[in-house]
Structures are given as C-alpha cells and as structure tokens.
Amino acid sequence: MKLRNIIIAAGSAVLLMLTVASCGGAKLSVADEQMARGEYFDASKTYRKVYNKLTKREDRPLRGEVAFKMANAYSRLRQTARAAGAYQNAINFGYPDSMAYLYLGQALQAEGKYQQAIDAYRKFLEKVPGNKVAQNGIDGCTNSMSHKEKTRYRVSQAKLFNSSRSDFAPMFLDKEYDRLYYTSTNEKVTGNARSEITGMKKGDIYVSAKNDKGVWQKPEPAEGELNSEFDEGIVSFTPDGQTMYLTKARRELNANTGVEIYTSTRSDAKWSAPVKYEITADTLSSYGHPAVSPDGTWLYFTSDMPGGKGGKDIWRINLKERAGSLENLGDWINTPGDDCFPYFRSDSVLYFASDGHPGYGGLDLFRAEMQPSGGWTVVNMGKPMNSTADDFGITFGPGEYGFFSSNRGDARGYDHIWAFELPDLKINISGWVLDKDEEPVPNAVIRIVGDDGSNQKQVAKPDGSFSFPLRRGVSYVMLAGAKGFLNARQEFTSDIAEEDAEYNVDFFLASINKPVVVENIFYDFDRATLRPESKAALDSLADVLRDNPNVTIEMASHTDRHGTDEYNLSLSGRRAQSVIDYLISVGIKPDRLQSQGYGESRPKTITKKLAREHPNFKEGDVLTEEYILALPEDQQAEADQINRRTEFQVLSIDYRMY
C-alpha cells in the first residue's frame, strides 16, 4: 500500500473537496480536507464517525453522500470489501452521482463477485453509455468467469521478505540477481510517525542479499542516506547498478500528498542522500514508479500529469536527451483507468499493472510486446499471477523466475511480496528398441534430430528402453539402429500446447540374419492380387528399404498345407511377385528385389512372440503337415493361418547404385 497508493490515488482526491456544513460542520469538512490531501486512513475514520451520527430520516441524503466519500477512502486504501459495502449504502440512500455504480462494480470485481460487478457496471452504462472503463470491467468479469484454468506459473508468498505490514515493489539490483531491494512499512522503519494516508509507518527501502550458498539472508535497511522519516521506495537501477531511481513522497502540512522521483548513487555499497530528478516544471502532478530501460536510455514512470488517457498513465523521458523527449506510451498501454508500475525486461517487452485493461479485479499484471509496426500486444498474465486483488510491481531474475507484489488474501489491504516461477516444460519421448519378436535389441543406438537444430544420441538400456527431452512445436526425425539389424526411422512433431507432455514411440528392428514376417498383407482368395488394406504394410516396407539403401532382399510368400505342391509353389511365387511389383511402383529399384514362392515347403517355426500370441503352441514347434494333423481341428486352422505368410530376408548389405 502506501507509496504505491499515493501515486495511484493522489490527485483524484481534489474532486472530493466539497465542504458540508451540516452534522457537526467542522468534522465533515475536516474529513473532506483530509481526503483532498490524500490522508485516506484519517479520512476514513472521520467519515465513519460522521456517518454513524446520521441516524434521522431527514439525514438520508447526507448519509448517502458521506457513505460515498467514505467508500472512496476505503477504495484508496484498497479495502475493497469495505468500499463495496459503503458504495452500496450510498446507492441505497439515493446518492445521485452515477459514478457510485462504476466504483461499486470495481470494488465487487476486486472481491471476485463477478456477476454482481457486471450488474453494477451495466447500471452505470445505462446512465453513461459507451464508457470504456465500465465496458472493460464487464469484459474482465466475463473472461474471469469463463476462463477458470490457470497458467503454469507457480506462486508462493516470499515469507522472508514480508512483515506484519506492507512490503512491496521488489527489484533486483543487477544481472547478478543476488540483491533484492523492496519497500517496507514494517515497525522498524525510520521515524515513529504513522502515515495519515495508510495508518502505518512510512515506507523505507530494504535489501536482502544472497550468501555464498545462494540463500537469501534476512532483509536489512538499505545502507547509506536513503531512508528518512518520509516515505521512500519503489526503486529501479541503471544497468551498471550504480544509480538508483526511487519514489519519494512530499509531505507538507495541510497540503496535498504527492510523490516525486529522486536519484541516489552507490559508493562502497552505500547509497547517497536522494536528489530530486526534475521531469517537468509541473509541481501539481505526481511522478513515481520509475523504471530504467535495459539499455539505460529511457526512464519510464507513472504520472497523473495533463495529457494522459485518464487515471494514471505510463510515460517515458530520454535520460540522455531530455529536451522534448517526454512522451505518453499511448492507447496501446494506457487506459482511462490506472496504468502503472512499468518494468522493462527487454527493449521490446514491458510488464505493467493496470485496472483499466480487462482483468480479474483490482490491479492486474500485464505483459506487452512491441510489434514491428510500432504498436503493442497486451496480454493479461492470467492466474495465479493475477487474482481478484491488486497484483503489481514485478521483477524478473534469471529465466522465468522472480518476485511481485500482491495484497491477495489480506483483508486489511496490506501488500506482500510473492515469488513466482514458470517451471520448464517436461516434454519427453520414450520407448523401446525391440526386434520383430519383441525382444530387446542389444546396444541399439537412437538418434533424434529436430528442425530447431537439436541433435541427440543415446544408447538404449539393456531392456531396450530410451528417453529424450523435447521442445514444444518442433519437428523431429528419429533413427534407431544396431549391428545385425536394419535401421528404422520415425518422424513426428511435438505439440505446441504449453503443458507437460509424454510421447511414446517404439522401434521394431528387422534382423539381417533371419526372415522377417510382414504383417497385414492380404490377397484375394486363391489369387495373387493384393487387397487394398495391404497398402499400409507395403508402404512401411518401402520405407524400411529407403532407410537402408545398401540392402537387397528376397521377398518370399508361403502357403499352408492345402493344395498340391505345384499349385502352392505357383500361387506363392505369384504373390511374392505382386509385392515386388508394388515396391517397384513406389520407387524401389528392381535390382534390390528378388521374389520367391516356397509354397508349403518351409513351415514356420514358433518364436517367443508367436508363442505369446498363440498359447496353443510353444517356442520351437515346427508347423509341419505331420505336426498339424496331430492337433485338434480348431488348432489345425490356427497353425495353417500362421504358415500362410509373406516375409523378406536380407540377401546383402553392400548394394551400391551406380
């Protein structure tokens, strides 16, 4: 709260300087004056006392006005539940300002009461058609109700940095990421006076450092002359880490509260007394939330100065050529609401907080990326980075890790520092390299090459298993091979979805030393004509030959025991030739292929795989006619089916095409 609320709310309070003479006169006027100066905590207490005294029926109109003003004070303190109740009371007492419905909608949205918020926004739009703030509020509520899934970000409260009061706006000192600065209002800050704005002590700048083991240490006040009895905080650093830009509140008796940007320099780990950084000659506006660009050229900041889009806007000024360089970031970033807490991760990627873009409620964190056309693409960071409460003040460490501020879960509206990380996606592909009998292939080597330039190699484990890490949206080619076996290749593309994924692919390598059955080749009954459903198996065989361009094969066909030897030899020979013809038609060289029909002369020997698939037989059984005739009739048909097969045998591995 505190400094971040000062810049968010300072200036708005001047709209509330109406002085009402009734009901104790001075007390209500004092509350209005407190509110106008930005002393929201004191104002809320004074309004509450006045409100509680207005008990007569004729006091209803005035009670509605006081409720509205009290709600505004609660809203500035980010006590949204109290604000929503007070705005509703103002409406119930007939307060005529239509803004009560807009503010009620915002408070209800910040409480996660989306449908009630939509109802309030719509009532406001009936009175003020086309209002962008209200429409964005409706859009945010609608999106929040329809998008319940969370992003992959993980967040947790950074307890080491948090006190029993507000702690917020963390910032790493430099690219070493071993010092974290932030603003704290804990009970040990400099000075004893409590803020009229928040009721807490005034903010100081604290710092935590990592030890030699990379563990964060207990935070301490920043060394040097930074901290005083006034509010200091919300810092940013030049790329070399030697200059700090910070927000400092100016406080003068009976004057409006505002904030300004100061600078401090570092020497021997100590910071010098802050010096005001002049942005413009305008002394009525507030300037805060400084953020230095990664190249040190620009200072981005938040201000309510004239010329903005409404509320608080993000501006920038060139630190090297200040004259004439002041500019508003425009409609892509700034809205009629509050847009604040800029943070540039790179020269084209901006993070900021806003309650004007559609969100979940209160301030939400947004990521904006500059487009080649000069515009920005703005995206809400989603849950759990954002909540119905205020989420703001982000800083990134290495990778997708860092800290941000939020008052989620704190009924007092106190801010706390939260850690976040985006875990690496766990995308893997795993499987086995087996022979055609589904036994592990010893010493199989698997290679995987991606169109992103990645190239990985691995020897399968003794059981034939392997596993590789992958990346999203990459097309891969995988090749498996082993001595004594033909190579096998597979291709696939990993999903672009931002979620963990596990892919599986198995390789079945064909031996070069024994015949290999080609499954799922079908012929018309008693003919050599290939049926259409054979195409997939034949295309796979063609791929094997393409992946092994140095081999020649014999394509063999076998029949069962029925029919004469001459007929079976002729039929099997024609069937083998049908396969050869198909392979030639899809581009396989004829001189790599031989056909042979064996009829029933080579009965099948049962392998381990066949024994698993056909429990009636055991490994090593030879399905001769004599063996089959000794079987029960149903098992005879099963044995005949096994004998009817098409297979290939590698003839040579030194083929060269000249």
C-alpha positions in Angstrom: 0.0 0.0 0.0 1.4 3.5 1.0 3.7 4.8 -1.7 2.1 2.7 -4.4 -1.3 4.0 -3.4 -0.1 7.6 -3.2 0.8 7.7 -6.9 -2.3 5.7 -7.8 -4.7 7.9 -6.0 -3.0 11.3 -5.5 -4.8 14.0 -7.4 -8.1 12.2 -7.5 -8.9 13.4 -4.1 -9.2 17.0 -5.2 -12.6 16.1 -6.6 -13.8 15.5 -3.1 -13.2 18.9 -1.6 -16.9 19.8 -1.1 -17.5 21.1 2.4 -20.7 20.3 4.1 -21.8 22.5 7.0 -24.4 20.2 8.5 -24.0 17.4 11.1 -21.2 18.8 13.1 -20.0 21.1 10.3 -16.3 21.1 11.0 -16.0 17.3 11.3 -17.2 16.6 7.9 -15.2 19.5 6.4 -12.1 18.1 8.2 -12.8 14.7 6.6 -13.1 16.3 3.2 -9.9 18.2 3.7 -8.1 15.0 4.8 -9.3 13.2 1.8 -8.3 16.1 -0.5 -4.7 15.9 0.9 -4.6 12.2 0.3 -4.8 11.3 4.0 -7.1 8.4 3.3 -6.6 6.5 6.6 -7.5 9.5 8.7 -10.3 10.5 6.3 -11.9 7.1 6.5 -12.0 7.2 10.3 -13.5 10.7 10.3 -16.1 9.8 7.7 -17.1 6.7 9.7 -17.7 8.9 12.8 -19.8 11.3 10.8 -21.8 8.5 9.1 -22.6 6.9 12.4 -24.1 10.1 13.8 -26.6 10.5 10.8 -29.5 8.4 12.2 -32.5 10.6 11.4 -34.7 10.0 8.4 -34.1 13.5 7.1 -30.3 12.7 7.2 -30.6 10.0 4.5 -29.4 12.2 1.5 -26.4 13.4 3.6 -25.8 9.9 4.8 -25.6 8.7 1.2 -23.0 11.4 0.4 -20.9 10.5 3.4 -21.1 6.8 2.5 -19.9 7.6 -1.0 -16.9 9.6 0.3 -16.1 7.0 2.9 -16.2 4.4 0.2 -13.7 6.4 -1.8 -11.3 6.5 1.2 -11.6 2.7 1.6 -11.0 2.3 -2.1 -7.8 4.3 -1.9 -6.7 2.1 0.9 -7.5 -1.0 -1.2 -10.0 -2.2 1.4 -12.4 -3.3 -1.3 -14.9 -5.2 0.8 -15.5 -2.1 2.9 -15.6 0.0 -0.2 -18.2 -2.2 -1.8 -20.4 -2.0 1.2 -20.1 1.7 1.5 -20.8 2.3 -2.2 -23.9 0.1 -1.9 -25.1 2.1 1.1 -24.6 5.3 -0.9 -26.8 4.0 -3.7 -29.4 2.7 -1.2 -29.6 6.2 0.4 -30.2 7.7 -3.1 -26.8 9.3 -3.7 -27.2 10.8 -7.2 -23.7 10.5 -8.6 -23.8 7.7 -11.2 -20.1 7.1 -10.5 -21.2 5.1 -7.4 -22.3 2.3 -9.7 -18.9 2.3 -11.6 -16.9 2.3 -8.3 -19.2 -0.4 -6.9 -18.5 -2.6 -9.9 -14.8 -2.1 -9.5 -14.9 -3.0 -5.8 -17.1 -6.1 -6.4 -14.8 -7.2 -9.2 -11.8 -6.9 -6.8 -13.7 -9.1 -4.4 -14.3 -11.7 -7.1 -18.0 -11.1 -7.2 -18.1 -11.0 -10.9 -21.8 -11.3 -11.7 -22.7 -8.6 -9.1 -20.0 -6.4 -10.6 -21.4 -6.9 -14.1 -24.8 -5.8 -12.8 -23.3 -2.6 -11.3 -21.3 -1.9 -14.5 -24.4 -2.3 -16.6 -26.4 0.1 -14.4 -23.6 2.6 -14.8 -23.7 2.2 -18.6 -27.4 2.9 -18.6 -26.5 6.3 -17.3 -23.2 6.8 -19.2 -23.5 4.7 -22.4 -20.2 3.7 -24.1 -18.0 4.2 -21.1 -14.8 2.3 -21.8 -13.9 1.7 -18.2 -17.2 0.0 -17.4 -17.1 -2.0 -20.6 -13.6 -3.2 -19.8 -14.8 -4.1 -16.4 -17.6 -6.2 -17.9 -15.1 -7.9 -20.3 -12.8 -8.6 -17.4 -15.5 -10.2 -15.3 -16.8 -12.2 -18.2 -13.4 -13.5 -19.0 -12.7 -14.3 -15.4 -15.9 -16.4 -15.2 -15.3 -18.3 -18.4 -11.5 -18.9 -18.0 -11.1 -20.8 -14.8 -7.9 -22.7 -15.9 -4.6 -21.5 -14.6 -1.3 -20.8 -16.3 1.8 -22.9 -15.5 3.2 -20.2 -13.2 3.7 -21.2 -9.6 3.5 -18.5 -6.9 4.2 -18.6 -3.2 4.5 -15.9 -0.6 8.1 -14.9 0.0 7.9 -15.0 3.8 11.4 -13.9 4.4 10.8 -10.5 2.9 7.4 -9.9 4.4 6.5 -8.3 7.7 3.2 -7.8 9.5 2.7 -4.6 7.5 3.0 -3.8 3.8 6.0 -4.9 1.8 6.0 -4.4 -2.0 7.7 -3.4 -5.3 10.7 -5.8 -5.3 13.6 -5.1 -7.7 16.9 -6.9 -8.4 20.0 -4.6 -8.3 21.7 -6.0 -11.4 22.1 -9.1 -13.6 23.9 -11.0 -10.8 20.4 -11.3 -9.2 21.9 -11.6 -5.7 20.5 -8.4 -4.2 16.8 -7.7 -3.9 15.5 -4.2 -2.9 11.9 -3.5 -1.9 9.7 -1.1 0.0 8.7 -2.0 3.6 6.4 -0.3 6.2 7.4 -2.7 9.0 7.6 -1.4 12.6 11.4 -0.9 12.5 11.4 1.6 9.7 13.0 5.1 10.2 10.8 7.5 12.1 8.0 7.0 14.5 5.2 8.9 12.9 2.3 7.0 11.4 1.1 7.9 8.0 -2.2 9.8 7.8 -2.6 8.1 4.4 -2.4 4.5 5.5 -2.2 4.4 9.3 1.1 2.5 9.0 4.6 3.7 9.4 6.1 5.4 6.4 8.0 3.3 4.0 11.7 2.6 3.9 13.9 0.8 1.3 15.1 -2.6 2.4 17.5 -5.0 0.8 18.2 -8.7 1.1 21.4 -10.4 -0.2 22.3 -14.0 -1.1 25.1 -15.7 0.8 27.8 -17.8 -0.7 25.4 -20.7 -0.9 22.8 -18.7 -2.8 20.4 -18.5 0.1 18.6 -15.2 0.8 19.5 -13.5 4.0 17.4 -11.5 6.5 16.5 -8.2 4.9 18.1 -5.0 6.3 17.5 -1.3 5.7 19.4 -0.1 2.6 22.8 1.3 3.7 23.5 5.0 3.4 21.3 8.0 3.4 18.3 6.7 1.5 15.8 6.3 4.3 14.2 9.1 6.3 11.1 9.9 8.3 9.3 10.3 5.0 8.1 7.7 2.5 10.7 6.2 0.2 10.5 3.2 -2.1 9.6 1.7 -5.5 13.1 1.7 -6.9 14.8 1.0 -10.2 18.5 0.8 -11.2 20.7 1.8 -14.1 22.2 -1.1 -16.0 25.6 -0.7 -14.1 23.8 -0.8 -10.7 25.4 2.5 -9.6 22.4 4.8 -9.8 19.0 4.2 -8.1 15.8 6.0 -9.2 13.2 5.9 -6.4 9.9 7.3 -5.4 9.7 9.7 -2.5 6.6 11.3 -1.0 6.5 15.0 -0.4 4.6 15.9 2.7 3.7 19.4 3.7 1.3 20.4 6.5 -2.2 20.9 5.1 -1.0 20.3 1.5 -2.0 17.6 -1.0 0.1 14.5 -0.9 2.1 13.8 -4.0 5.2 11.8 -5.0 8.3 12.6 -7.0 11.2 10.7 -8.5 14.7 11.1 -6.9 18.1 9.6 -7.7 20.8 8.2 -5.4 24.3 6.9 -6.3 26.1 4.0 -4.8 29.6 4.1 -3.3 31.1 1.3 -1.3 27.7 -0.4 -1.0 26.2 2.7 0.5 23.6 5.0 -1.1 23.8 8.8 -1.2 21.1 11.1 0.0 18.3 11.2 -2.7 18.3 14.2 -5.1 15.1 15.2 -6.9 15.0 14.3 -10.6 13.2 17.1 -12.4 10.9 15.8 -15.1 8.8 18.8 -15.8 8.1 22.2 -14.2 4.6 20.9 -13.2 4.6 20.7 -9.4 0.9 19.8 -9.1 1.2 16.3 -10.7 2.7 13.2 -9.2 5.6 11.2 -10.6 6.5 7.8 -9.4 7.2 4.1 -10.2 10.5 4.8 -12.0 11.8 2.1 -14.4 15.1 2.4 -16.3 15.2 0.7 -19.7 17.6 -2.2 -20.1 20.0 -0.1 -22.2 19.8 2.9 -19.8 18.4 5.3 -22.3 14.8 5.8 -21.1 13.2 6.4 -17.8 9.6 5.1 -17.7 7.4 6.3 -14.9 3.7 6.7 -13.7 2.1 10.1 -13.6 -1.3 11.9 -13.5 0.1 14.9 -15.4 -2.2 16.6 -18.0 -2.2 15.0 -21.5 -2.8 11.4 -20.3 -5.5 9.0 -21.2 -7.2 9.2 -17.8 -6.3 8.0 -14.3 -2.6 7.3 -14.0 -0.6 6.8 -17.2 2.8 5.4 -18.1 5.2 7.9 -19.6 8.8 8.0 -20.5 11.6 10.5 -20.9 15.0 10.1 -22.5 17.7 10.2 -19.8 20.4 11.3 -22.3 18.5 13.8 -24.4 15.7 15.1 -22.1 14.6 18.1 -24.0 11.5 17.4 -26.0 11.6 13.6 -25.3 8.8 13.4 -22.8 6.0 11.1 -24.2 3.0 9.1 -23.2 3.0 5.4 -24.2 -0.4 5.9 -25.8 -3.6 4.0 -26.2 -2.0 0.6 -26.6 -0.8 0.7 -22.9 -2.7 3.5 -21.2 -6.4 3.4 -20.5 -9.0 5.6 -18.7 -8.1 3.6 -15.6 -4.8 3.4 -13.8 -1.8 2.0 -15.6 1.3 1.9 -13.5 4.4 0.0 -12.2 6.3 -0.3 -15.5 9.1 -2.8 -15.8 11.1 -3.4 -19.0 12.6 -6.9 -19.2 14.0 -6.1 -22.7 13.8 -3.2 -25.1 10.6 -4.6 -26.6 8.9 -6.4 -23.6 7.1 -4.4 -21.0 5.4 -5.6 -17.9 3.0 -3.3 -16.0 0.0 -3.2 -13.7 -3.5 -1.9 -14.7 -7.0 -1.8 -13.6 -8.1 -0.3 -17.0 -7.4 -3.3 -19.2 -9.8 -6.3 -18.7 -8.7 -8.2 -15.7 -9.7 -10.3 -12.7 -10.2 -7.3 -10.4 -8.0 -4.5 -8.9 -4.6 -4.1 -10.5 -3.6 -7.0 -12.7 -0.2 -7.7 -14.2 0.1 -7.5 -18.0 2.8 -8.4 -20.5 3.2 -6.1 -23.5 5.4 -6.8 -26.5 6.2 -4.2 -29.1 5.3 -5.1 -32.6 7.3 -4.2 -35.8 4.5 -1.9 -36.7 5.2 0.1 -33.5 2.1 -1.0 -31.6 1.9 -3.3 -28.6 0.3 -6.6 -28.0 -1.0 -6.6 -24.4 -1.8 -9.9 -22.6 -3.1 -10.5 -19.1 -0.6 -12.8 -17.3 -3.5 -14.9 -16.0 -3.9 -16.8 -12.8 -2.2 -17.4 -10.5 0.0 -14.4 -11.3 -3.2 -12.3 -11.1 -6.0 -12.5 -8.6 -9.1 -10.6 -7.7 -6.9 -8.3 -5.5 -4.1 -5.9 -6.6 -1.1 -7.6 -8.3 1.7 -5.3 -9.4 5.4 -4.5 -9.1 7.1 -7.4 -10.9 10.8 -8.1 -11.3 12.5 -11.0 -13.2 15.6 -12.9 -12.2 17.2 -15.4 -14.5 14.8 -17.3 -16.6 11.1 -17.3 -15.8 11.6 -16.6 -12.1 11.2 -13.5 -9.9 9.1 -11.6 -7.4 6.0 -9.4 -7.5 3.6 -7.7 -5.1 0.0 -8.6 -4.1 -2.5 -7.9 -1.4 -4.4 -11.1 -2.1 -5.8 -12.8 0.9 -5.2 -9.8 3.2 -8.5 -8.2 4.4 -6.5 -5.1 5.6 -5.3 -4.4 2.1 -1.7 -4.9 3.1 0.7 -5.8 0.3 3.1 -8.7 0.4 5.9 -10.0 -1.8 5.3 -13.2 -3.7 7.8 -15.4 -5.5 6.9 -16.8 -8.9 8.4 -19.3 -11.3 7.5 -20.8 -14.6 8.8 -24.4 -14.5 10.4 -25.8 -17.6 8.0 -27.8 -19.6 8.6 -31.5 -19.2 8.3 -32.9 -22.7 9.8 -36.3 -23.2 9.7 -39.1 -25.7 10.4 -42.6 -24.6 10.1 -46.1 -25.9 11.8 -49.4 -26.6 14.0 -50.7 -29.4 13.0 -54.3 -29.9 13.4 -57.0 -32.6 10.4 -58.3 -34.6 9.9 -60.9 -31.8 9.6 -58.0 -29.4 12.9 -58.9 -27.6 15.3 -56.1 -26.6 17.9 -55.3 -29.2 21.4 -55.2 -27.6 23.4 -51.9 -27.9 20.8 -50.2 -30.0 21.7 -46.6 -30.9 18.9 -44.0 -31.2 19.4 -40.5 -32.8 16.9 -37.7 -32.7 17.3 -34.6 -34.8 14.9 -31.6 -34.6 14.3 -28.8 -37.1 15.3 -26.4 -34.3 18.9 -27.6 -34.8 18.9 -30.0 -31.9 20.7 -33.3 -32.3 20.7 -36.0 -29.6 22.1 -39.5 -29.4 21.6 -42.3 -26.9 22.4 -46.0 -26.4 19.3 -47.9 -25.3 19.4 -49.6 -21.9 19.8 -53.4 -21.7 16.0 -53.7 -21.6 15.8 -51.7 -24.9 14.3 -48.6 -23.3 15.3 -44.9 -24.0 14.1 -41.4 -23.3 14.8 -38.0 -24.7 13.8 -34.4 -23.6 12.0 -32.4 -26.3 10.8 -28.9 -27.0 7.4 -27.6 -27.9 6.4 -27.3 -31.6 9.5 -28.9 -33.0 9.5 -31.5 -35.8 11.8 -34.4 -35.2 13.3 -37.3 -37.1 14.3 -40.4 -35.1 16.6 -43.2 -36.3 17.3 -46.4 -34.5 19.9 -49.0 -35.5 22.1 -51.8 -34.2 24.7 -54.2 -35.5 22.9 -57.1 -37.3 19.7 -55.2 -37.8 18.2 -52.8 -40.3 17.7 -49.2 -39.4 14.2 -47.9 -38.6 13.1 -44.3 -38.8 10.1 -42.3 -37.4 9.0 -38.7 -37.7 6.7 -36.6 -35.5 6.1 -33.1 -34.3 5.7 -32.2 -30.7 2.5 -30.3 -29.7 2.6 -26.5 -29.4 0.4 -26.6 -26.2 2.0 -25.1 -23.2 1.8 -28.1 -21.0 3.8 -31.1 -20.0 3.7 -34.0 -22.4 4.9 -37.6 -22.7 5.3 -39.1 -26.1 5.9 -42.8 -26.8 7.5 -44.4 -29.9 8.8 -48.0 -30.2 11.2 -49.3 -32.8 11.0 -52.8 -34.1 14.2 -53.6 -35.9 14.4 -56.3 -38.6 17.2 -58.8 -38.3 19.5 -59.2 -41.3 20.2 -62.8 -40.4 16.7 -64.4 -40.5 13.4 -64.0 -42.3 11.1 -61.2 -41.1 7.3 -61.6 -41.5 5.5 -58.6 -43.0 2.2 -58.5 -41.1 -1.1 -57.4 -42.6 -0.5 -58.3 -46.3 -3.7 -59.7 -47.7 -4.6 -61.3 -51.1 -7.9 -62.1 -52.7 -8.9 -65.7 -52.0 -6.9 -68.3 -54.0 -5.4 -65.4 -56.1 -2.2 -63.3 -56.1 -4.0 -60.0 -56.3 -3.1 -57.7 -53.3 -6.1 -56.3 -51.5 -6.2 -52.5 -50.7 -5.8 -53.0 -47.0 -2.3 -54.3 -47.7 -1.1 -50.8 -48.8 -0.1 -49.6 -45.3 2.1 -52.6 -44.6 3.7 -52.4 -48.0 4.4 -48.7 -47.7 6.1 -49.3 -44.3 8.3 -52.0 -46.0 9.2 -49.5 -48.7 10.2 -47.0 -46.0 12.5 -49.6 -44.4 14.2 -50.1 -47.8 14.6 -46.4 -48.2 16.1 -46.1 -44.7 18.5 -48.9 -45.6 19.6 -48.1 -49.1 22.5 -50.6 -49.1 20.5 -53.8 -48.7 18.9 -56.2 -51.1 16.1 -58.6 -50.1 14.3 -61.7 -51.1 10.6 -61.3 -50.9 9.1 -64.7 -50.1 5.5 -66.0 -49.9 4.4 -69.2 -48.2 1.1 -71.1 -48.3 -0.5 -73.6 -46.0 -0.6 -77.5 -46.5 -3.8 -77.5 -48.6 -3.5 -77.9 -52.3 -0.8 -79.6 -54.5 2.8 -78.7 -54.2 2.9 -77.4 -57.8 -0.2 -75.2 -57.3 1.1 -73.8 -54.0 4.5 -73.1 -55.4 2.9 -71.2 -58.3 0.5 -69.3 -56.2 3.1 -68.3 -53.6 5.5 -67.2 -56.4 2.9 -65.0 -58.0 2.0 -63.5 -54.6 5.7 -62.7 -53.9 6.0 -61.1 -57.3 2.9 -58.9 -56.6 4.7 -57.5 -53.6 7.8 -56.9 -55.7 5.7 -55.1 -58.3 4.2 -52.8 -55.7 7.6 -51.9 -54.2 8.9 -51.1 -57.7 5.9 -48.9 -58.3 6.7 -46.8 -55.3 10.3 -46.2 -56.3 12.3 -49.2 -55.0 15.0 -50.2 -57.5 14.2 -53.6 -59.2 17.8 -54.9 -58.8 17.4 -54.7 -55.0 14.5 -57.1 -55.0 14.0 -60.8 -55.7 10.8 -62.8 -55.4 10.4 -66.4 -54.4 7.5 -68.7 -53.8 8.0 -71.5 -51.3 4.6 -73.0 -51.2 4.3 -75.2 -48.1 8.0 -76.3 -48.2 9.1 -74.1 -45.4 6.8 -74.5 -42.4 7.0 -71.8 -39.7 8.9 -72.3 -36.5 7.2 -70.9 -33.5 9.1 -67.9 -32.0 8.7 -66.4 -28.5 6.4 -63.7 -29.8 4.2 -66.3 -31.7 4.1 -68.5 -28.5 2.8 -65.4 -26.6 0.2 -64.7 -29.2 -0.8 -68.4 -29.8 -0.6 -70.2 -26.4 -1.6 -73.5 -28.1 2.0 -73.7 -29.4 5.3 -73.4 -27.7 8.6 -71.8 -28.8 10.5 -74.1 -31.2 7.5 -76.0 -32.5 7.8 -76.5 -36.3 4.4 -76.4 -38.1 4.9 -79.3 -40.5 1.9 -81.1 -42.0 2.6 -84.1 -39.7 2.6 -81.8 -36.6 -0.6 -80.1 -37.7 -2.5 -83.3 -38.4 -1.9 -84.4 -34.8 -3.6 -81.3 -33.5 -7.3 -80.8 -32.7 -9.2 -79.4 -35.7 -9.6 -75.8 -34.4 -5.8 -75.7 -33.7 -5.1 -77.0 -37.2 -6.8 -74.0 -38.7 -4.7 -71.8 -36.4 -1.5 -73.4 -37.4 -2.4 -73.1 -41.1 -3.0 -69.4 -40.6 0.5 -69.0 -39.1 2.1 -70.8 -42.1 0.3 -68.6 -44.6 2.7 -65.6 -44.6 4.7 -63.1 -46.6 8.2 -62.3 -45.4 11.5 -60.9 -46.5 15.1 -62.0 -46.0 18.1 -59.7 -46.3 20.4 -61.0 -49.1 23.2 -58.4 -49.0 24.2 -55.2 -47.2 26.6 -53.8 -49.7 24.3 -52.7 -52.5 25.5 -49.7 -54.4 23.5 -47.9 -57.1 25.7 -46.9 -60.0 
